[in-house]
């Protein structure tokens, strides 16, 4: 069984540029096919008499959004924008349908593109730059900094207040461990994918020792099981705890974990991001679209659209057939955990989807020296404020909990 093998690996500098160049042929082809469907924005919004929004005059005819992985409940805020009518493209691992806002057709389509194996594990921002028809992509704040030269982006909405990434351990083997720092004190081997900047941060700050870190994790539970819980391992709080206890027959018992956010790495993960020029070119579109995305997330997490989203996610997993195993029980666990752990929640200001300036600045200060040591070039003059904007957020929209 292969469980949630998303690494969060930063493909920076030369590697990111090479990936972009390798994909340019397909991007040029997509541009020639899609340009006619992406009209220039107009200067004002269009709303119908009943208050519904018409995006047709200001947004691309098909708003394509690149995710970072196979369909899953963490992406529910996107799938909540679909109604009953949609088309599944099993070859391209995408789904397209009318973009709905609280049940009303907005006059444009939305396409959600799967990531991970569907795109050869390319990063979403690399896909954004290789295909001009893609309007938005998931980009973490540390990735945005690392790739600010070759693949600059600006985030306009963050659907996850916390990164689901975590470090997990066996509470029977380590009954006194309550967090990642305790694993450091215990000298426990921590098995991870290579390249995670959060691990560099934990090592650099002394939370973990460099000798503890094992970068041979391959996304499967085999070593964790064979070691009988003697090691710790990276994973996603919204998946592995349930999978190991209920679907990994050779384990079949609880695991404990701590989110990397709660251990001091304040990354915004999977933020809805666009190319910098879109902030002005599509300002009118974003002014209407971002609140629609906020409300879709509210409708998802208040339970209104939970079952329809779950049904769509499970349908897409089966149709895409990438080897990704995702059961209805995992979907329910993921949904509940996103809420219980505060992964999906309002920000400190009580608003859904805003970026906290101090938090972005803190992450900037953490990763800048790490990237300098690794030889990763950050755009000259880049500031934390260049990475995001809250200007399109509707401050009246919140989850309310």
C-alpha positions as CSV (number, residue, x, y, z in Angstrom):
1,X,0.0,0.0,0.0
2,X,1.2,3.5,-0.9
3,X,-0.1,6.2,1.4
4,X,0.1,10.0,1.1
5,X,3.5,10.4,-0.6
6,X,3.5,14.1,-1.1
7,X,6.8,15.5,-0.2
8,X,6.6,19.2,-0.3
9,X,10.0,19.1,-2.0
10,X,11.1,22.5,-3.2
11,X,12.3,22.3,-6.9
12,X,14.2,25.6,-6.9
13,X,16.6,27.5,-9.0
14,X,18.1,25.6,-11.9
15,X,15.9,22.6,-11.4
16,X,12.7,24.6,-11.5
17,X,13.9,26.5,-14.6
18,X,14.7,23.2,-16.3
19,X,11.3,21.8,-15.5
20,X,9.7,24.9,-17.0
21,X,11.7,24.7,-20.2
22,X,10.9,21.0,-20.5
23,X,7.2,21.8,-20.4
24,X,7.3,24.8,-22.8
25,X,6.2,22.9,-25.8
26,X,3.0,21.7,-24.3
27,X,2.4,25.2,-22.8
28,X,2.7,26.8,-26.3
29,X,0.3,24.3,-27.7
30,X,-2.2,24.9,-24.9
31,X,-1.9,28.7,-25.4
32,X,-2.8,28.4,-29.0
33,X,-5.9,26.4,-28.1
34,X,-7.0,28.4,-25.1
35,X,-6.3,32.0,-25.8
36,X,-9.6,32.6,-27.5
37,X,-11.3,31.3,-24.3
38,X,-9.5,33.8,-22.0
39,X,-10.9,37.2,-22.7
40,X,-9.3,40.3,-21.3
41,X,-11.0,41.6,-18.2
42,X,-13.4,44.5,-18.3
43,X,-13.4,47.4,-15.9
44,X,-16.5,46.5,-13.8
45,X,-18.2,43.5,-12.3
46,X,-21.5,42.2,-13.7
47,X,-24.2,41.0,-11.4
48,X,-27.8,39.9,-12.2
49,X,-30.9,41.2,-10.6
50,X,-31.0,38.3,-8.1
51,X,-27.5,39.1,-6.8
52,X,-25.7,36.3,-8.5
53,X,-22.3,37.1,-10.2
54,X,-21.6,36.9,-13.9
55,X,-17.9,36.3,-14.4
56,X,-18.1,35.9,-18.2
57,X,-17.1,39.5,-19.0
58,X,-14.0,39.6,-16.7
59,X,-12.6,36.1,-16.2
60,X,-11.2,33.4,-18.5
61,X,-14.0,31.3,-20.0
62,X,-12.5,28.3,-18.2
63,X,-10.8,29.0,-14.9
64,X,-8.2,26.3,-14.7
65,X,-6.7,25.5,-11.3
66,X,-3.7,23.3,-10.8
67,X,-3.6,21.3,-7.5
68,X,-0.7,19.5,-5.9
69,X,-2.0,16.0,-5.7
70,X,-4.7,13.4,-6.6
71,X,-8.3,14.3,-5.7
72,X,-8.9,14.4,-1.9
73,X,-10.9,16.1,0.7
74,X,-8.3,18.7,1.4
75,X,-9.2,20.1,-2.1
76,X,-12.9,20.2,-1.1
77,X,-13.0,24.0,-1.3
78,X,-12.4,23.7,-5.1
79,X,-14.8,20.8,-5.7
80,X,-17.5,22.7,-3.9
81,X,-17.6,25.1,-6.9
82,X,-19.1,22.3,-9.0
83,X,-22.8,21.6,-9.4
84,X,-24.4,18.5,-10.8
85,X,-23.1,18.9,-14.3
86,X,-19.5,18.3,-15.1
87,X,-17.2,16.3,-17.4
88,X,-14.5,14.0,-16.2
89,X,-11.4,13.8,-18.4
90,X,-9.7,10.6,-17.3
91,X,-6.8,11.0,-19.7
92,X,-5.8,14.5,-18.4
93,X,-6.9,13.7,-14.9
94,X,-9.2,16.8,-14.7
95,X,-12.8,17.7,-14.2
96,X,-14.6,20.6,-15.8
97,X,-18.0,22.1,-15.2
98,X,-19.9,25.4,-14.7
99,X,-18.4,27.4,-11.9
100,X,-21.2,27.7,-9.3
101,X,-21.6,30.3,-6.6
102,X,-24.0,29.3,-3.9
103,X,-25.9,27.2,-6.5
104,X,-25.9,29.9,-9.2
105,X,-24.1,29.5,-12.6
106,X,-21.4,32.3,-12.9
107,X,-21.2,32.1,-16.7
108,X,-17.8,30.5,-16.8
109,X,-16.4,27.0,-16.3
110,X,-13.9,25.8,-13.7
111,X,-11.4,23.0,-14.3
112,X,-9.6,21.4,-11.5
113,X,-6.4,19.7,-12.6
114,X,-4.9,16.9,-10.5
115,X,-1.2,17.0,-9.6
116,X,1.3,14.5,-8.4
117,X,1.4,11.5,-10.7
118,X,-0.9,13.2,-13.2
119,X,1.8,15.7,-14.1
120,X,4.9,13.6,-13.4
121,X,5.2,15.1,-9.9
122,X,5.9,18.6,-11.3
123,X,5.2,21.4,-8.9
124,X,1.9,23.3,-9.4
125,X,3.7,26.6,-10.0
126,X,5.8,24.9,-12.7
127,X,2.6,23.8,-14.4
128,X,1.2,27.3,-14.1
129,X,4.2,28.6,-16.1
130,X,4.3,25.8,-18.6
131,X,0.7,26.2,-19.6
132,X,-0.7,29.7,-20.1
133,X,-4.3,28.4,-19.9
134,X,-3.9,27.6,-16.2
135,X,-5.1,30.6,-14.2
136,X,-4.3,29.5,-10.6
137,X,-2.2,27.0,-8.8
138,X,-1.5,25.8,-5.3
139,X,1.8,27.3,-4.0
140,X,3.2,27.2,-0.5
141,X,4.8,30.3,0.8
142,X,8.3,28.7,1.2
143,X,8.0,27.5,-2.4
144,X,7.0,30.9,-3.6
145,X,10.2,32.4,-2.0
146,X,12.5,29.6,-3.4
147,X,11.1,30.0,-6.9
148,X,10.7,33.7,-6.9
149,X,13.2,34.1,-9.7
150,X,12.0,31.5,-12.2
151,X,8.4,31.1,-11.2
152,X,7.1,34.2,-9.4
153,X,3.6,34.0,-8.0
154,X,1.3,36.0,-5.8
155,X,-1.2,34.3,-3.5
156,X,-4.7,35.7,-3.3
157,X,-6.5,33.2,-1.0
158,X,-5.3,30.6,1.5
159,X,-7.8,27.8,2.1
160,X,-5.7,26.1,4.8
161,X,-4.7,27.9,8.0
162,X,-2.3,25.2,8.8
163,X,-0.2,22.8,6.6
164,X,-1.5,19.2,7.1
165,X,2.2,18.1,7.0
166,X,3.2,16.4,10.2
167,X,5.7,14.1,11.9
168,X,4.2,10.9,13.4
169,X,5.4,8.3,15.9
170,X,4.2,5.3,17.8
171,X,2.8,6.4,21.2
172,X,3.4,2.9,22.7
173,X,7.1,3.1,21.8
174,X,7.4,6.7,22.9
175,X,4.8,7.3,25.6
176,X,6.5,10.5,26.8
177,X,6.8,12.1,23.4
178,X,4.3,15.0,22.9
179,X,5.9,16.7,19.9
180,X,8.7,16.9,17.4
181,X,11.1,18.5,19.8
182,X,10.7,15.5,22.1
183,X,11.6,13.2,19.2
184,X,14.8,15.3,19.0
185,X,15.5,14.8,22.7
186,X,14.9,11.0,22.3
187,X,17.3,10.8,19.4
188,X,14.6,9.1,17.3
189,X,15.3,8.5,13.6
190,X,12.9,10.7,11.6
191,X,12.2,9.4,8.1
192,X,11.3,11.9,5.5
193,X,11.4,12.7,1.8
194,X,14.5,14.6,0.8
195,X,14.4,18.4,0.3
196,X,11.8,19.4,2.9
197,X,12.8,22.9,4.0
198,X,10.9,22.4,7.3
199,X,13.3,19.7,8.2
200,X,16.2,22.0,7.4
201,X,14.6,24.5,9.8
202,X,14.2,21.9,12.6
203,X,17.8,20.8,12.2
204,X,19.1,24.4,12.0
205,X,17.3,25.4,15.2
206,X,18.3,22.3,17.1
207,X,14.9,20.8,17.3
208,X,16.3,17.8,15.5
209,X,19.9,16.6,15.1
210,X,21.1,16.2,11.5
211,X,22.1,12.6,12.3
212,X,18.5,11.7,13.2
213,X,17.1,12.6,9.7
214,X,16.7,9.7,7.3
215,X,15.8,11.0,3.8
216,X,14.9,7.6,2.3
217,X,11.1,7.7,2.9
218,X,9.3,6.4,-0.2
219,X,5.6,7.0,0.7
220,X,5.0,3.4,1.8
221,X,4.4,2.1,5.4
222,X,6.8,-0.9,5.1
223,X,9.7,0.5,7.0
224,X,7.7,2.1,9.8
225,X,5.9,-1.2,10.3
226,X,9.1,-3.3,10.1
227,X,10.7,-1.1,12.6
228,X,7.7,-1.7,14.9
229,X,7.4,2.0,15.5
230,X,11.0,2.6,16.6
231,X,11.3,5.4,14.0
232,X,9.2,8.5,13.3
233,X,8.0,9.5,9.9
234,X,6.6,12.4,7.9
235,X,3.0,12.3,6.7
236,X,-0.3,14.2,6.5
237,X,-2.5,14.5,9.6
238,X,-5.5,14.3,7.3
239,X,-4.7,10.8,6.0
240,X,-2.0,8.6,7.7
241,X,-3.3,8.4,11.3
242,X,-6.5,6.8,10.0
243,X,-4.9,4.8,7.3
244,X,-2.3,3.2,9.6
245,X,-4.8,2.4,12.3
246,X,-7.6,1.1,10.0
247,X,-6.2,0.2,6.6
248,X,-2.6,-1.0,7.2
249,X,-3.2,-4.5,8.4
250,X,0.3,-5.0,9.7
251,X,0.0,-2.0,11.9
252,X,-3.6,-1.6,13.0
253,X,-3.2,0.7,16.0
254,X,-3.1,4.5,16.7
255,X,-0.3,6.8,15.9
256,X,0.5,10.2,17.4
257,X,1.7,13.2,15.5
258,X,2.4,17.0,15.6
259,X,1.8,19.4,12.7
260,X,4.9,21.2,11.5
261,X,3.0,24.5,11.9
262,X,2.5,23.7,15.6
263,X,6.2,22.9,15.9
264,X,7.2,26.4,14.7
265,X,7.3,26.3,10.9
266,X,4.5,28.8,9.9
267,X,4.1,27.9,6.3
268,X,0.9,28.6,4.4
269,X,0.4,25.5,2.2
270,X,-1.5,25.2,-1.0
271,X,-2.4,28.9,-1.3
272,X,-4.4,29.9,-4.4
273,X,-1.8,31.7,-6.4
274,X,-1.5,33.5,-9.8
275,X,1.2,35.0,-11.9
276,X,2.1,38.5,-10.7
277,X,0.7,40.2,-13.8
278,X,-2.8,38.7,-13.2
279,X,-3.2,40.8,-10.1
280,X,-3.7,43.9,-12.3
281,X,-4.8,42.2,-15.5
282,X,-7.6,40.2,-13.9
283,X,-8.3,42.5,-10.8
284,X,-12.0,42.6,-11.6
285,X,-12.2,38.9,-12.0
286,X,-10.3,38.2,-8.7
287,X,-12.4,40.7,-6.9
288,X,-15.5,38.5,-7.6
289,X,-13.8,35.1,-7.8
290,X,-12.0,35.1,-4.4
291,X,-15.2,35.7,-2.4
292,X,-16.9,32.9,-4.4
293,X,-14.0,30.6,-3.4
294,X,-14.3,31.7,0.2
295,X,-18.0,31.0,0.3
296,X,-17.5,27.7,-1.4
297,X,-15.2,26.7,1.5
298,X,-17.8,27.8,4.0
299,X,-20.5,25.8,2.3
300,X,-18.2,22.8,2.3
301,X,-17.1,22.9,5.9
302,X,-20.5,23.8,7.4
303,X,-21.6,20.5,6.0
304,X,-23.9,21.8,3.2
305,X,-21.7,20.4,0.4
306,X,-19.7,17.8,2.2
307,X,-21.5,14.8,0.8
308,X,-21.6,16.1,-2.8
309,X,-17.9,16.9,-2.6
310,X,-17.0,13.5,-1.2
311,X,-19.0,11.8,-3.9
312,X,-17.1,13.8,-6.6
313,X,-13.7,13.1,-5.0
314,X,-14.4,9.4,-4.9
315,X,-15.7,9.3,-8.4
316,X,-12.6,11.1,-9.7
317,X,-10.2,8.9,-7.8
318,X,-11.8,5.8,-9.4
319,X,-11.9,7.4,-12.9
320,X,-8.3,8.7,-12.9
321,X,-6.9,5.3,-11.7
322,X,-3.4,6.6,-10.9
323,X,-2.8,4.0,-8.2
324,X,-4.0,6.5,-5.5
325,X,-6.1,4.6,-3.0
326,X,-8.7,6.7,-1.2
327,X,-11.7,5.2,0.6
328,X,-14.9,6.9,1.8
329,X,-13.7,6.3,5.4
330,X,-10.5,8.2,4.8
331,X,-12.5,11.0,3.2
332,X,-14.6,11.3,6.3
333,X,-11.6,11.2,8.5
334,X,-9.9,13.8,6.5
335,X,-12.8,16.2,6.5
336,X,-13.2,15.9,10.3
337,X,-9.5,16.2,11.0
338,X,-9.2,19.4,8.9
339,X,-11.7,21.0,11.3
340,X,-10.6,19.3,14.5
341,X,-7.0,20.2,14.1
342,X,-7.7,23.8,12.9
343,X,-6.1,23.0,9.5
344,X,-9.1,24.6,7.9
345,X,-10.1,27.6,10.0
346,X,-10.4,31.3,10.1
347,X,-7.3,33.4,10.6
348,X,-6.5,35.3,13.8
349,X,-8.5,38.2,12.4
350,X,-11.6,36.0,12.2
351,X,-11.7,36.1,8.4
352,X,-11.4,33.1,6.1
353,X,-8.5,33.0,3.8
354,X,-6.4,36.1,4.7
355,X,-2.6,36.1,5.1
356,X,-1.2,37.3,8.4
357,X,1.6,39.7,7.6
358,X,3.7,38.8,10.7
359,X,3.4,35.1,9.9
360,X,4.6,35.5,6.3
361,X,7.4,37.7,7.5
362,X,8.4,35.1,10.1
363,X,8.6,32.4,7.5
364,X,10.6,34.7,5.2
365,X,13.1,35.2,8.0
366,X,13.3,31.4,8.6
367,X,13.9,30.3,5.0
368,X,16.0,33.1,3.6
369,X,19.3,31.9,5.4
370,X,18.4,28.3,4.6
371,X,18.1,29.1,0.9
372,X,21.3,31.2,1.0
373,X,23.2,28.2,2.4
374,X,21.7,25.9,-0.2
375,X,22.7,28.3,-3.0
376,X,19.1,29.0,-4.0
377,X,18.7,32.5,-5.5
378,X,15.8,34.6,-4.2
379,X,14.6,37.4,-6.4
380,X,16.5,40.6,-5.7
381,X,14.5,43.0,-3.4
382,X,11.8,40.4,-2.7
383,X,9.8,41.2,0.4
384,X,7.2,39.2,2.3
385,X,4.6,41.6,1.0
386,X,5.4,40.6,-2.5
387,X,4.2,37.0,-1.9
388,X,0.5,37.7,-1.2
389,X,-2.3,40.1,-1.2
390,X,-5.5,40.3,0.9
391,X,-7.1,42.9,-1.4
392,X,-9.6,40.5,-3.0
393,X,-10.7,38.9,0.3
394,X,-14.3,39.5,1.4
395,X,-13.8,40.3,5.1
396,X,-17.4,39.4,5.9
397,X,-16.9,35.8,5.1
398,X,-15.8,33.4,7.8
399,X,-16.2,29.8,8.9
400,X,-17.4,31.2,12.3
401,X,-15.5,28.6,14.4
